[in-house]
């Protein structure tokens, strides 16, 4: 997942700085993609809950926990934020299932 850009747009003057700019662009693209996947999983879970589809919400929750944990492991989300998010969404899932 490389991001290609023109050398004219880089403000780096040394070879090392140019390489770091390339790496930063690649890392930024990867991080944006993974953060987007995490947010999409959360939206999919919320949509399932709003529709009242408990089985679909459980499946979406399993996928969501995987993507949130992956984001926390890679530093895209803080570990406590990931735990708090999973806890709150699991509580919503349990209350929906009990109702």
Secondary structure, 3 states (H helix, E strand, C coil): CCCCCCHHHCCCCCHHHHHHHHHHHHHHHHHHHHHHHHHHHHHHHHHHHHHCCHHHHHHHHHHHHHHHHHHHHCCCCCHHHHHHHHHHHHHHHHHHHHC
